[in-house]
């Protein structure tokens, strides 16, 4: 859970999640292009790669190798797990 | 000074010529035997005297790791302009061309990226007229 919230704490990583929500299976090049062209976020390829590693460490992103290519897919399950069951007030519980 | 030629490193010149002419629609301009390889260039059919694309053999040991690293990260070796990127995408997909990125709006241009089957990714771009 700490990993998930830490990963979400950086605005650029939330942008990456937004972009991957649009379509799974993006290359590093595509993600870099989207950040630059759509959001004017000019980070080096290495910096974007490091942000992807943080998201992957939190389980929010998976990498997939297909032959010679490497694609990135989003996984929001860890976020749902982190939020579900947290901050449940007694009145909410009555309705469950 | 002007750019008259640019190049991509290909793993097989005959295969590359077939792909770049039959699938992409370029036209062969020069095919001059030079030892084991050829000086092999193609041009755009609407600009036969325009910039040539050299299909250059990739035998040098430095080229393999270079191409492999670019492809793994999805980085195109070069970029070509098209008028209607969606119809070009559909046409190439029908011909069995593998895309790593379908047409995607990137600011005021739309780009897509495909595999040239010779070891490179190629970007196509449609720019606002």
Backbone of each chain as ProteinMPNN parsed JSONL, in Angstrom:
{"seq_chain_A": "XXXXXXXXXXXXXXXXXXXXXXXXXXXXXXXXXXXXXXXXXXXXXXXXXXXXXXXXXXXXXXXXXXXXXXXXXXXXXXXXXXXXXXXXXXXXXXXX", "coords_chain_A": {"N_chain_A": [[0.832, -1.202, 0.0], [1.947, 1.253, 0.831], [3.841, 1.488, -1.191], [2.193, 1.87, -3.41], [0.923, 4.346, -2.899], [3.147, 5.958, -2.695], [4.098, 5.72, -5.312], [2.091, 7.048, -6.667], [2.47, 9.586, -5.825], [4.001, 11.266, -7.356], [3.561, 13.72, -9.794], [4.248, 13.278, -12.511], [4.207, 10.535, -12.729], [1.556, 10.02, -12.363], [0.609, 11.148, -14.699], [1.693, 9.356, -16.546], [0.203, 7.107, -15.884], [-2.345, 8.05, -16.626], [-1.965, 8.241, -19.397], [-1.468, 5.583, -20.075], [-3.911, 4.561, -19.446], [-5.363, 5.199, -21.626], [-4.473, 3.511, -23.637], [-3.206, 0.248, -23.467], [0.008, -1.441, -23.694], [2.221, 0.156, -24.558], [5.295, 1.416, -25.866], [8.499, 2.413, -24.477], [9.396, 4.606, -25.936], [6.99, 5.618, -27.006], [5.662, 6.435, -24.669], [7.438, 8.41, -23.749], [7.188, 10.215, -25.886], [4.487, 10.951, -25.646], [4.513, 12.239, -23.161], [6.138, 14.427, -23.73], [4.956, 15.648, -26.036], [2.251, 15.927, -25.459], [2.058, 16.855, -22.893], [4.098, 18.565, -22.414], [6.187, 17.746, -20.844], [9.421, 17.408, -20.407], [11.389, 15.027, -20.059], [14.33, 13.012, -19.668], [14.963, 9.952, -21.466], [15.99, 8.077, -19.701], [15.091, 9.047, -17.241], [12.309, 8.807, -17.489], [12.186, 6.078, -17.703], [13.028, 5.363, -15.148], [10.858, 6.3, -13.629], [8.935, 4.548, -14.605], [9.922, 2.194, -13.547], [9.413, 2.602, -10.818], [6.624, 2.612, -10.814], [6.238, 0.022, -11.661], [7.364, -1.365, -9.552], [5.462, -0.902, -7.638], [3.507, -2.442, -8.537], [1.723, -1.397, -10.287], [2.139, -1.363, -12.916], [3.04, -3.43, -15.611], [5.656, -5.011, -17.427], [6.111, -6.306, -20.672], [7.55, -8.576, -22.826], [7.661, -8.913, -26.247], [8.837, -10.739, -28.604], [11.23, -8.787, -30.115], [10.405, -6.462, -29.014], [9.45, -4.299, -26.266], [6.79, -3.861, -24.148], [4.527, -1.821, -22.182], [2.093, -2.305, -19.732], [-0.853, -1.321, -17.958], [-1.867, -1.841, -14.549], [-4.368, -1.627, -12.418], [-5.17, -2.892, -10.204], [-3.648, -3.121, -7.7], [-4.073, -0.544, -6.704], [-6.849, -0.435, -6.333], [-7.044, -2.39, -4.357], [-5.619, -1.131, -2.319], [-7.244, 0.982, -1.662], [-9.756, -0.085, -1.157], [-11.625, -0.967, 1.628], [-10.35, 0.762, 3.293], [-10.498, 3.579, 5.436], [-13.156, 3.123, 6.244], [-16.1, 3.972, 7.648], [-18.09, 3.434, 10.657], [-20.811, 3.872, 10.023], [-20.803, 3.422, 7.32], [-20.161, 0.778, 7.28], [-22.444, -0.403, 8.262], [-24.019, -0.502, 6.092], [-22.995, -2.447, 4.563]], "CA_chain_A": [[0.0, 0.0, 0.0], [2.871, 2.394, 0.831], [4.412, 1.56, -2.543], [1.185, 2.404, -4.334], [0.729, 5.784, -2.667], [4.4, 6.615, -3.072], [4.145, 5.784, -6.784], [1.113, 8.042, -7.13], [2.773, 10.906, -5.257], [4.691, 12.104, -8.346], [2.636, 14.1, -10.87], [4.593, 12.686, -13.813], [3.787, 9.13, -12.742], [0.099, 10.02, -12.584], [0.433, 11.39, -16.14], [1.979, 8.092, -17.233], [-0.977, 6.258, -15.678], [-3.397, 8.594, -17.5], [-1.691, 7.896, -20.799], [-1.637, 4.135, -20.246], [-5.355, 4.286, -19.383], [-5.89, 5.356, -22.985], [-4.178, 2.276, -24.367], [-2.113, -0.572, -22.953], [0.955, -1.899, -24.706], [3.026, 1.244, -25.111], [6.751, 1.331, -25.734], [9.11, 3.547, -23.766], [9.422, 5.733, -26.871], [5.654, 6.214, -27.091], [5.381, 7.141, -23.413], [8.249, 9.638, -23.758], [6.578, 11.128, -26.862], [3.242, 11.469, -25.091], [4.825, 13.202, -22.093], [6.679, 15.643, -24.334], [4.089, 16.306, -27.007], [0.924, 16.221, -24.928], [2.105, 17.48, -21.567], [5.281, 19.418, -22.329], [7.093, 17.235, -19.806], [10.621, 17.02, -21.147], [12.307, 14.238, -19.242], [15.177, 12.115, -20.456], [14.478, 8.566, -21.551], [16.383, 7.389, -18.464], [14.224, 9.502, -16.15], [10.999, 8.171, -17.674], [12.408, 4.674, -17.391], [13.053, 5.222, -13.685], [9.472, 6.436, -13.163], [8.249, 3.287, -14.937], [10.386, 1.199, -12.565], [8.698, 2.838, -9.554], [5.251, 2.126, -11.019], [6.301, -1.442, -11.745], [7.625, -1.833, -8.192], [4.205, -0.829, -6.886], [2.58, -3.385, -9.169], [0.728, -0.67, -11.099], [2.538, -1.476, -14.319], [3.776, -4.649, -15.946], [6.304, -4.974, -18.728], [5.865, -7.528, -21.443], [8.421, -8.652, -24.01], [7.098, -9.647, -27.389], [9.934, -10.766, -29.565], [12.265, -7.796, -29.879], [9.822, -5.257, -28.437], [9.064, -4.303, -24.85], [5.587, -3.055, -23.977], [4.116, -1.533, -20.809], [0.648, -2.401, -19.498], [-1.289, -0.798, -16.672], [-2.61, -2.754, -13.672], [-4.88, -0.771, -11.336], [-5.615, -3.746, -9.1], [-3.056, -2.74, -6.407], [-4.701, 0.701, -6.239], [-8.168, -0.809, -5.813], [-6.834, -3.118, -3.088], [-5.154, -0.185, -1.301], [-8.331, 1.892, -1.295], [-10.875, -0.876, -0.624], [-11.534, -1.346, 3.035], [-9.64, 1.782, 4.055], [-11.37, 4.698, 5.788], [-14.547, 2.7, 6.29], [-16.684, 4.434, 8.905], [-19.104, 2.5, 11.152], [-22.093, 4.026, 9.306], [-20.652, 2.766, 6.013], [-20.143, -0.672, 7.477], [-23.822, -0.859, 8.444], [-24.669, -0.708, 4.795], [-22.299, -3.483, 3.787]], "C_chain_A": [[0.866, 1.252, 0.0], [3.466, 2.604, -0.561], [3.462, 2.24, -3.512], [1.053, 3.914, -4.146], [2.005, 6.575, -2.965], [4.472, 6.784, -4.59], [3.23, 6.883, -7.306], [1.458, 9.458, -6.685], [3.452, 11.829, -6.268], [3.742, 12.418, -9.502], [2.958, 13.415, -12.197], [4.17, 11.22, -13.874], [2.27, 9.027, -12.887], [-0.203, 10.298, -14.054], [0.657, 10.103, -16.938], [0.786, 7.149, -17.101], [-2.13, 6.725, -16.562], [-3.198, 8.139, -18.945], [-1.869, 6.406, -21.049], [-3.095, 3.717, -20.132], [-5.952, 4.346, -20.783], [-5.649, 4.094, -23.816], [-3.017, 1.552, -23.707], [-1.118, -0.853, -24.069], [1.74, -0.786, -25.352], [4.513, 0.987, -24.886], [7.244, 2.525, -24.916], [9.106, 4.797, -24.649], [8.063, 6.42, -26.945], [5.331, 7.007, -25.831], [6.173, 8.444, -23.337], [7.629, 10.675, -24.702], [5.315, 11.765, -26.297], [3.526, 12.524, -24.019], [5.304, 14.52, -22.687], [5.632, 16.385, -25.143], [2.742, 16.706, -26.417], [0.975, 17.016, -23.628], [3.292, 18.403, -21.371], [6.179, 19.024, -21.149], [8.32, 16.677, -20.516], [11.626, 16.313, -20.246], [13.158, 13.372, -20.157], [14.531, 10.728, -20.47], [14.79, 7.813, -20.255], [15.457, 7.769, -17.304], [12.844, 8.858, -16.257], [11.099, 6.693, -17.304], [12.407, 4.434, -15.879], [11.653, 5.375, -13.089], [8.683, 5.153, -13.445], [8.649, 2.186, -13.951], [9.649, 1.352, -11.236], [7.264, 2.311, -9.668], [5.229, 0.596, -11.053], [6.522, -2.04, -10.354], [6.377, -1.83, -7.328], [3.152, -1.752, -7.483], [1.554, -2.714, -10.068], [0.999, -0.814, -12.596], [3.294, -2.791, -14.5], [4.453, -4.463, -17.294], [6.176, -6.346, -19.363], [6.805, -7.495, -22.635], [7.732, -9.475, -25.07], [8.147, -9.632, -28.471], [10.961, -9.714, -29.194], [11.733, -6.543, -29.202], [9.535, -5.429, -26.952], [7.893, -3.339, -24.676], [5.243, -2.9, -22.498], [2.593, -1.565, -20.711], [0.333, -1.914, -18.086], [-1.994, -1.887, -15.868], [-3.08, -1.942, -12.471], [-5.325, -1.578, -10.122], [-4.979, -3.366, -7.752], [-3.663, -1.462, -5.834], [-6.077, 0.406, -5.653], [-8.032, -1.498, -4.454], [-6.459, -2.154, -1.967], [-6.299, 0.68, -0.789], [-9.49, 1.126, -0.639], [-10.645, -1.181, 0.851], [-10.796, -0.347, 3.896], [-10.601, 2.947, 4.284], [-12.851, 4.31, 5.73], [-15.106, 3.108, 7.647], [-17.777, 3.452, 9.338], [-20.412, 2.606, 10.374], [-22.028, 3.357, 7.942], [-20.772, 1.254, 6.175], [-21.562, -1.224, 7.625], [-24.479, -1.215, 7.112], [-24.036, -1.835, 4.008], [-22.912, -4.858, 4.023]], "O_chain_A": [[0.582, 2.205, -0.725], [3.581, 3.731, -1.044], [3.865, 3.071, -4.326], [1.069, 4.67, -5.118], [1.947, 7.713, -3.429], [4.854, 7.841, -5.093], [3.559, 7.566, -8.276], [0.819, 10.42, -7.112], [3.481, 13.043, -6.068], [3.184, 11.51, -10.118], [2.05, 13.016, -12.927], [3.815, 10.717, -14.941], [1.758, 8.066, -13.463], [-1.16, 9.752, -14.603], [-0.082, 9.798, -17.874], [0.399, 6.479, -18.059], [-2.816, 5.907, -17.176], [-4.137, 7.712, -19.618], [-2.361, 6.003, -22.103], [-3.49, 2.669, -20.642], [-6.915, 3.644, -21.093], [-6.506, 3.67, -24.592], [-1.978, 2.148, -23.421], [-1.366, -0.544, -25.235], [1.912, -0.777, -26.571], [4.927, 0.426, -23.871], [6.523, 3.498, -24.695], [8.848, 5.903, -24.174], [7.981, 7.648, -26.947], [4.795, 8.112, -25.905], [5.641, 9.469, -22.91], [7.551, 11.859, -24.372], [5.094, 12.967, -26.447], [2.871, 13.566, -23.97], [4.933, 15.596, -22.217], [5.434, 17.588, -24.972], [2.157, 17.709, -26.825], [0.047, 17.758, -23.306], [3.477, 18.962, -20.29], [6.84, 19.869, -20.544], [8.268, 15.618, -21.141], [12.576, 16.915, -19.744], [12.759, 13.042, -21.274], [13.695, 10.384, -19.634], [13.981, 7.022, -19.77], [15.086, 6.922, -16.492], [12.275, 8.418, -15.258], [10.202, 6.138, -16.67], [11.862, 3.442, -15.393], [11.297, 4.661, -12.151], [7.867, 4.725, -12.628], [7.827, 1.353, -13.569], [9.3, 0.359, -10.599], [6.753, 1.658, -8.758], [4.308, -0.035, -10.534], [5.953, -3.077, -10.014], [6.239, -2.637, -6.409], [2.03, -1.828, -6.981], [0.629, -3.362, -10.558], [0.178, -0.429, -13.428], [4.082, -3.198, -13.645], [3.897, -3.836, -18.196], [6.139, -7.379, -18.695], [6.855, -6.508, -23.368], [7.278, -10.591, -24.819], [8.325, -8.634, -29.17], [11.507, -9.737, -28.091], [12.507, -5.653, -28.851], [9.397, -6.544, -26.449], [7.988, -2.158, -25.01], [5.614, -3.731, -21.67], [1.894, -0.934, -21.504], [1.127, -2.068, -17.158], [-2.647, -2.758, -16.442], [-2.278, -1.605, -11.6], [-5.799, -1.018, -9.133], [-5.69, -3.294, -6.75], [-3.757, -1.312, -4.616], [-6.432, 0.933, -4.599], [-8.796, -1.231, -3.527], [-6.897, -2.307, -0.827], [-6.319, 1.065, 0.38], [-10.119, 1.612, 0.3], [-9.56, -1.61, 1.242], [-10.625, -0.566, 5.095], [-11.422, 3.261, 3.421], [-13.686, 5.067, 5.234], [-14.633, 2.637, 8.682], [-18.329, 2.726, 8.511], [-21.056, 1.597, 10.088], [-23.013, 2.805, 7.451], [-21.376, 0.555, 5.361], [-21.861, -2.336, 7.191], [-25.347, -2.083, 7.019], [-24.485, -2.153, 2.906], [-22.452, -5.846, 3.45]]}, "seq_chain_B": "XXXXXXXXXXXXXXXXXXXXXXXXXXXXXXXXXXXXXXXXXXXXXXXXXXXXXXXXXXXXXXXXXXXXXXXXXXXXXXXXXXXXXXXXXXXXXXXXXXXXXXXXXXXXXXXXXXXXXXXXXXXXXXXXX", "coords_chain_B": {"N_chain_B": [[24.019, 23.603, -48.878], [22.392, 20.438, -49.024], [20.18, 17.779, -48.027], [20.675, 14.807, -49.599], [20.599, 12.153, -49.348], [19.647, 9.588, -47.075], [19.846, 7.044, -44.549], [18.98, 3.616, -43.727], [19.874, 0.861, -41.683], [19.933, -2.345, -42.873], [19.161, -5.858, -42.557], [19.231, -7.539, -44.703], [19.642, -6.986, -47.992], [18.121, -7.667, -50.294], [15.695, -8.544, -49.239], [14.984, -6.224, -47.945], [14.687, -4.442, -50.083], [12.444, -5.553, -51.319], [10.513, -5.196, -49.269], [10.505, -2.395, -48.89], [9.755, -1.465, -51.403], [7.534, -3.073, -52.372], [5.731, -3.166, -50.179], [5.87, -0.671, -48.772], [5.872, 1.065, -50.894], [7.858, 2.569, -52.124], [10.225, 3.457, -54.769], [12.727, 1.806, -56.658], [15.887, 3.311, -57.019], [18.788, 3.402, -57.321], [20.987, 0.672, -57.89], [23.739, -0.482, -57.419], [26.321, -2.689, -57.804], [28.663, -3.335, -55.256], [31.275, -4.799, -54.31], [30.5, -7.171, -51.868], [28.042, -6.169, -51.364], [25.384, -3.882, -52.331], [25.093, -0.543, -53.67], [22.317, 0.594, -52.769], [19.447, 2.237, -53.334], [16.276, 3.803, -52.634], [13.445, 5.768, -53.701], [10.821, 8.174, -53.128], [7.774, 7.71, -54.93], [6.492, 10.033, -55.833], [8.521, 11.853, -55.867], [10.908, 11.432, -57.608], [13.422, 12.507, -58.018], [14.085, 13.355, -55.597], [15.068, 13.217, -52.086], [17.054, 10.381, -51.395], [16.684, 7.092, -50.055], [18.95, 5.128, -48.505], [19.473, 1.722, -48.437], [21.187, 0.216, -46.31], [23.726, -2.172, -45.7], [23.881, -4.063, -42.627], [26.143, -5.168, -41.503], [28.36, -4.407, -39.9], [29.89, -4.882, -36.713], [29.076, -3.1, -34.682], [26.566, -2.3, -35.285], [24.483, -4.155, -34.851], [23.958, -4.356, -31.922], [23.176, -1.692, -31.556], [20.849, -1.389, -33.177], [19.223, -3.282, -31.929], [18.895, -2.29, -29.347], [17.531, 0.106, -29.821], [15.114, -0.827, -30.935], [14.071, -2.35, -28.815], [13.319, -0.386, -27.001], [11.466, 0.869, -28.502], [12.148, 2.862, -30.286], [12.152, 4.705, -33.27], [14.1, 4.187, -36.292], [14.044, 5.955, -38.35], [11.928, 8.436, -39.935], [8.979, 8.812, -41.853], [6.933, 10.862, -43.967], [3.396, 10.929, -44.341], [0.244, 11.361, -46.079], [-2.393, 10.647, -45.252], [-2.68, 9.224, -42.393], [-4.207, 7.276, -41.123], [-5.409, 5.758, -43.194], [-3.127, 4.807, -44.382], [-2.056, 3.292, -42.319], [-4.1, 1.337, -42.067], [-3.876, 0.148, -44.592], [-1.255, -0.923, -44.508], [-1.409, -2.662, -42.315], [-3.193, -4.52, -43.368], [-1.491, -5.647, -45.193], [0.049, -7.148, -43.595], [1.918, -5.893, -42.017], [3.621, -5.207, -39.001], [2.701, -3.196, -36.338], [4.075, -1.217, -33.705], [3.028, 0.925, -32.543], [-0.112, 2.242, -32.922], [-1.832, 4.743, -34.997], [-1.51, 7.786, -33.336], [-2.402, 10.735, -31.766], [-0.111, 13.287, -31.331], [0.427, 16.04, -29.909], [0.355, 18.462, -32.414], [0.726, 16.713, -34.48], [0.179, 13.467, -36.001], [1.269, 10.273, -35.216], [2.666, 7.036, -36.029], [4.107, 3.772, -35.518], [6.007, 1.276, -37.067], [7.311, -2.076, -37.807], [10.018, -2.724, -39.88], [10.797, -5.174, -40.749], [13.429, -5.635, -41.251], [14.955, -5.206, -39.156], [14.485, -2.747, -38.026], [12.547, -0.117, -36.468], [10.115, 2.0, -37.882], [8.904, 5.26, -38.138], [5.821, 6.748, -39.064], [4.402, 9.822, -40.069], [1.805, 12.191, -39.989], [1.431, 15.468, -40.867], [-0.027, 18.647, -40.021], [-1.592, 20.337, -42.745]], "CA_chain_B": [[24.042, 22.174, -48.605], [21.071, 19.852, -48.832], [20.209, 16.338, -47.762], [20.268, 14.062, -50.801], [20.462, 10.733, -49.008], [19.652, 9.206, -45.661], [19.977, 5.591, -44.631], [18.614, 2.681, -42.649], [20.674, -0.362, -41.708], [19.047, -3.495, -43.088], [19.869, -7.131, -42.367], [19.273, -8.274, -45.967], [19.269, -5.955, -48.962], [17.059, -8.126, -51.196], [14.456, -8.531, -48.458], [14.669, -4.816, -47.687], [14.175, -3.846, -51.322], [11.069, -6.048, -51.492], [9.621, -4.567, -48.287], [10.406, -0.939, -49.082], [9.049, -1.162, -52.66], [6.233, -3.73, -52.504], [4.799, -2.83, -49.095], [5.827, 0.761, -48.475], [5.535, 1.789, -52.116], [8.963, 3.348, -52.693], [10.68, 2.993, -56.077], [14.182, 1.629, -56.688], [16.588, 4.354, -57.784], [20.128, 2.904, -57.659], [21.351, -0.66, -57.407], [25.078, -0.594, -57.999], [27.096, -3.687, -57.05], [29.907, -2.844, -54.627], [31.775, -5.93, -53.533], [29.467, -8.126, -51.455], [26.76, -5.487, -51.198], [25.048, -2.932, -53.39], [24.65, 0.81, -53.322], [20.908, 0.336, -53.07], [18.626, 3.336, -52.822], [14.893, 3.939, -53.11], [12.907, 7.139, -53.598], [9.375, 8.296, -53.119], [7.302, 7.769, -56.319], [6.133, 11.407, -56.242], [9.715, 12.71, -55.892], [11.984, 10.542, -58.08], [14.722, 13.179, -57.905], [14.187, 13.871, -54.224], [15.974, 12.527, -51.162], [17.092, 8.927, -51.542], [16.875, 6.294, -48.844], [19.948, 4.07, -48.733], [19.251, 0.486, -47.674], [22.605, -0.028, -46.056], [23.962, -3.44, -44.986], [24.12, -3.824, -41.194], [27.13, -6.16, -41.074], [29.358, -3.95, -38.926], [29.516, -5.408, -35.385], [28.464, -2.101, -33.793], [25.2, -1.989, -35.719], [23.529, -5.075, -34.238], [23.522, -3.897, -30.589], [22.522, -0.389, -31.716], [19.478, -1.6, -33.659], [18.479, -4.065, -30.941], [18.56, -1.416, -28.215], [16.492, 1.045, -30.259], [13.839, -1.531, -31.107], [13.547, -2.75, -27.5], [12.673, 0.777, -26.389], [10.433, 1.379, -29.405], [12.62, 4.09, -30.939], [12.266, 4.536, -34.714], [15.372, 4.5, -36.937], [13.805, 7.162, -39.133], [10.533, 8.844, -39.959], [8.491, 9.178, -43.181], [5.678, 11.627, -43.945], [2.269, 10.412, -45.129], [-0.871, 12.312, -46.106], [-3.513, 10.181, -44.442], [-2.002, 8.186, -41.611], [-5.119, 6.176, -40.785], [-5.558, 4.853, -44.336], [-1.827, 4.143, -44.576], [-2.004, 2.28, -41.255], [-5.001, 0.235, -42.447], [-3.303, -0.516, -45.771], [-0.076, -1.701, -44.12], [-1.853, -3.768, -41.454], [-3.736, -5.518, -44.296], [-0.35, -6.306, -45.851], [0.746, -7.954, -42.598], [2.964, -5.122, -41.332], [3.407, -5.19, -37.556], [2.877, -1.874, -35.722], [4.247, -1.16, -32.252], [2.18, 2.041, -32.087], [-1.107, 2.652, -33.914], [-1.868, 6.208, -35.119], [-1.76, 8.45, -32.061], [-2.215, 12.194, -31.822], [0.99, 13.768, -30.475], [0.424, 17.474, -30.179], [-0.328, 18.761, -33.68], [0.992, 15.697, -35.498], [-0.227, 12.11, -35.648], [2.378, 9.375, -35.539], [2.512, 5.596, -35.819], [5.428, 3.149, -35.627], [5.924, -0.127, -37.51], [8.536, -2.862, -37.942], [10.333, -2.855, -41.319], [11.199, -6.591, -40.911], [14.865, -5.695, -41.528], [15.632, -4.895, -37.899], [14.252, -1.363, -37.593], [11.214, 0.467, -36.364], [9.98, 3.182, -38.725], [7.764, 6.097, -37.757], [5.163, 7.556, -40.09], [3.866, 11.048, -39.47], [1.039, 13.122, -40.822], [1.542, 16.81, -40.314], [-1.104, 19.515, -40.494], [-1.191, 20.933, -44.022]], "C_chain_B": [[22.614, 21.644, -48.503], [21.188, 18.348, -48.619], [19.778, 15.609, -49.033], [20.063, 12.593, -50.49], [20.394, 10.572, -47.491], [19.569, 7.679, -45.665], [19.335, 4.858, -43.467], [19.492, 1.443, -42.809], [19.738, -1.563, -41.836], [19.839, -4.804, -43.018], [20.009, -7.914, -43.673], [18.78, -7.321, -47.05], [18.129, -6.384, -49.893], [15.701, -8.077, -50.49], [14.01, -7.082, -48.224], [14.085, -4.156, -48.928], [12.724, -4.268, -51.548], [10.12, -5.328, -50.544], [9.406, -3.078, -48.603], [9.707, -0.573, -50.395], [7.639, -1.76, -52.643], [5.255, -3.326, -51.41], [4.711, -1.32, -48.884], [5.54, 1.595, -49.722], [6.634, 2.697, -52.651], [9.388, 2.718, -54.027], [12.202, 2.877, -56.052], [14.835, 2.708, -57.544], [17.965, 3.858, -58.246], [20.333, 1.509, -57.095], [22.691, -0.991, -58.045], [25.907, -1.583, -57.181], [28.41, -3.099, -56.532], [30.429, -3.963, -53.748], [30.632, -6.864, -53.186], [28.09, -7.488, -51.371], [26.5, -4.572, -52.383], [24.863, -1.55, -52.802], [23.199, 0.847, -53.759], [20.061, 1.451, -52.464], [17.22, 3.282, -53.399], [14.474, 5.392, -52.933], [11.393, 7.066, -53.524], [8.877, 8.4, -54.566], [6.924, 9.195, -56.754], [7.334, 12.343, -56.244], [10.915, 11.874, -56.332], [13.371, 11.178, -58.008], [14.94, 13.762, -56.513], [15.172, 13.056, -53.395], [15.888, 11.008, -51.348], [17.264, 8.261, -50.168], [17.823, 5.153, -49.184], [19.632, 2.882, -47.833], [20.631, -0.125, -47.448], [22.802, -1.329, -45.272], [24.38, -3.197, -43.534], [25.207, -4.743, -40.622], [28.141, -5.705, -40.032], [28.937, -4.359, -37.513], [28.856, -4.394, -34.453], [26.98, -1.927, -34.089], [24.155, -2.86, -35.027], [23.035, -4.598, -32.878], [22.772, -2.555, -30.639], [21.06, -0.57, -32.124], [18.617, -2.29, -32.592], [18.003, -3.177, -29.784], [17.47, -0.422, -28.602], [15.137, 0.353, -30.322], [13.239, -1.902, -29.758], [12.81, -1.596, -26.83], [11.64, 1.427, -27.311], [10.849, 2.597, -30.206], [12.809, 3.869, -32.441], [13.655, 4.907, -35.226], [15.237, 5.755, -37.789], [12.301, 7.39, -39.239], [10.14, 9.282, -41.368], [7.164, 9.917, -43.044], [4.624, 10.939, -44.805], [1.141, 11.433, -45.082], [-1.976, 11.907, -45.144], [-3.024, 8.976, -43.637], [-2.927, 7.009, -41.305], [-5.261, 5.215, -41.965], [-4.245, 4.128, -44.613], [-1.651, 3.023, -43.539], [-2.855, 1.065, -41.646], [-4.417, -0.572, -43.608], [-2.148, -1.435, -45.37], [-0.452, -2.878, -43.219], [-2.424, -4.891, -42.327], [-2.625, -6.293, -45.0], [0.493, -7.114, -44.855], [1.851, -7.222, -41.86], [2.603, -5.0, -39.854], [3.687, -3.785, -37.001], [3.148, -2.016, -34.227], [3.486, 0.031, -31.676], [1.19, 2.39, -33.187], [-1.143, 4.183, -34.003], [-2.312, 6.867, -33.811], [-1.466, 9.939, -32.214], [-1.127, 12.593, -30.832], [1.108, 15.269, -30.705], [-0.274, 17.728, -31.501], [0.051, 17.809, -34.818], [0.404, 14.367, -35.036], [0.875, 11.173, -36.107], [1.963, 7.923, -35.344], [3.887, 4.978, -36.054], [5.257, 1.68, -36.034], [7.308, -0.753, -37.66], [8.816, -3.071, -39.43], [10.822, -4.253, -41.685], [12.695, -6.744, -41.213], [15.647, -5.263, -40.3], [15.391, -3.503, -37.374], [12.779, -1.099, -37.32], [11.222, 1.743, -37.194], [8.747, 3.952, -38.269], [7.145, 6.705, -39.016], [4.437, 8.687, -39.388], [2.951, 11.731, -40.457], [1.017, 14.462, -40.105], [0.367, 17.64, -40.79], [-0.661, 20.234, -41.767], [-1.134, 22.455, -43.897]], "O_chain_B": [[21.734, 22.313, -47.963], [22.186, 17.732, -48.994], [18.648, 15.774, -49.492], [19.434, 11.868, -51.261], [21.008, 11.327, -46.738], [19.251, 7.086, -46.696], [19.171, 5.402, -42.375], [19.81, 1.032, -43.925], [18.858, -1.766, -40.999], [21.018, -4.855, -43.369], [20.809, -8.847, -43.753], [17.624, -6.898, -47.026], [17.272, -5.573, -50.243], [14.702, -7.633, -51.057], [12.824, -6.762, -48.295], [13.113, -3.405, -48.844], [11.881, -3.452, -51.919], [9.044, -4.895, -50.954], [8.281, -2.577, -48.583], [9.126, 0.507, -50.501], [6.661, -1.049, -52.872], [4.066, -3.16, -51.682], [3.618, -0.757, -48.824], [5.023, 2.707, -49.619], [6.381, 3.512, -53.539], [8.976, 1.61, -54.369], [12.888, 3.735, -55.497], [14.388, 2.984, -58.658], [18.266, 3.895, -59.439], [19.914, 1.202, -55.979], [22.767, -1.679, -59.063], [26.169, -1.348, -56.001], [29.159, -2.457, -57.268], [30.066, -4.064, -52.575], [29.884, -7.303, -54.06], [27.081, -8.191, -51.312], [27.298, -4.5, -53.318], [24.531, -1.384, -51.629], [22.878, 1.089, -54.922], [19.969, 1.589, -51.244], [17.002, 2.782, -54.503], [15.05, 6.139, -52.142], [10.778, 6.04, -53.817], [9.49, 9.109, -55.364], [7.032, 9.52, -57.936], [7.191, 13.517, -56.587], [11.83, 11.63, -55.545], [14.378, 10.473, -57.944], [15.855, 14.554, -56.287], [15.994, 12.31, -53.928], [14.803, 10.436, -51.444], [17.899, 8.803, -49.263], [17.531, 4.319, -50.041], [19.534, 3.024, -46.615], [21.155, -0.869, -48.276], [22.111, -1.559, -44.279], [25.127, -2.264, -43.237], [25.207, -5.059, -39.433], [28.725, -6.541, -39.342], [27.772, -4.206, -37.146], [28.147, -4.785, -33.526], [26.224, -1.458, -33.237], [23.082, -2.383, -34.659], [21.83, -4.447, -32.681], [21.85, -2.321, -29.857], [20.155, 0.003, -31.518], [17.456, -1.938, -32.381], [16.873, -3.296, -29.311], [16.58, -0.136, -27.8], [14.138, 0.876, -29.828], [12.029, -1.783, -29.568], [11.794, -1.805, -26.167], [11.013, 2.42, -26.942], [9.996, 3.297, -30.752], [13.535, 2.962, -32.85], [14.31, 5.803, -34.693], [16.187, 6.524, -37.934], [11.505, 6.625, -38.694], [10.873, 10.034, -42.011], [6.375, 9.646, -42.139], [4.935, 10.426, -45.88], [1.077, 12.263, -44.175], [-2.437, 12.707, -44.331], [-2.965, 7.856, -44.145], [-2.472, 5.867, -41.236], [-5.237, 3.998, -41.777], [-4.248, 2.97, -45.031], [-1.156, 1.942, -43.859], [-2.402, -0.077, -41.569], [-4.456, -1.802, -43.61], [-2.064, -2.576, -45.824], [0.116, -3.963, -43.341], [-2.177, -6.069, -42.069], [-2.803, -7.457, -45.359], [1.517, -7.691, -45.221], [2.641, -7.845, -41.152], [1.457, -4.731, -39.495], [4.782, -3.253, -37.176], [2.524, -2.839, -33.557], [3.318, 0.134, -30.461], [1.599, 2.793, -34.276], [-0.541, 4.855, -33.165], [-3.362, 6.537, -33.26], [-0.419, 10.337, -32.725], [-1.208, 12.278, -29.644], [1.822, 15.707, -31.608], [-1.393, 17.255, -31.699], [-0.265, 18.068, -35.979], [0.16, 14.16, -33.847], [1.356, 11.264, -37.236], [1.033, 7.621, -34.595], [4.736, 5.581, -36.71], [4.475, 0.942, -35.434], [8.329, -0.066, -37.644], [7.947, -3.544, -40.162], [11.222, -4.484, -42.826], [13.175, -7.861, -41.408], [16.844, -4.988, -40.379], [16.008, -3.097, -36.39], [11.894, -1.761, -37.862], [12.21, 2.478, -37.21], [7.685, 3.372, -38.043], [7.861, 7.127, -39.925], [3.93, 8.537, -38.277], [3.28, 11.841, -41.638], [0.65, 14.578, -38.935], [-0.185, 17.369, -41.857], [0.48, 20.684, -41.874], [-0.815, 23.142, -44.867]]}, "name": "protein", "num_of_chains": 2, "seq": "XXXXXXXXXXXXXXXXXXXXXXXXXXXXXXXXXXXXXXXXXXXXXXXXXXXXXXXXXXXXXXXXXXXXXXXXXXXXXXXXXXXXXXXXXXXXXXXXXXXXXXXXXXXXXXXXXXXXXXXXXXXXXXXXXXXXXXXXXXXXXXXXXXXXXXXXXXXXXXXXXXXXXXXXXXXXXXXXXXXXXXXXXXXXXXXXXXXXXXXXXXXXXXXXXXXXXXXXXXXXXXXXX"}
